[in-house]
């Protein structure tokens, strides 16, 4: 069994919902307003951000993982 399957099974067995979803992955400059700029571009296209997670990247940057309402349109909006 792969790690994802084991993790999902463990979550479900402990009463949690588990789902797999493709997300938009971005590397942003770590400064105030970076995420707001991205969010406004998505909003202009009518794309909702359903959830967001941040992670470490290179010095002065941050990785953002965004679950969006339309992944294809989000990629187009941010080109």
BELVENQUI-V223980 format. One record per run of one state. SS is the DSSP state (H for helix, E for strand, L for the rest). FROM is the first residue (numbers start at 1). LEN is the number of residues. If there is no record, write none. Layout:
ss,from,len
SS,FROM,LEN
SS,FROM,LEN
This chain:
ss,from,len
L,1,2
H,3,11
L,14,10
E,24,6
L,30,4
H,34,11
L,45,4
E,49,8
L,57,4
E,61,8
L,69,2
H,71,7
L,78,2
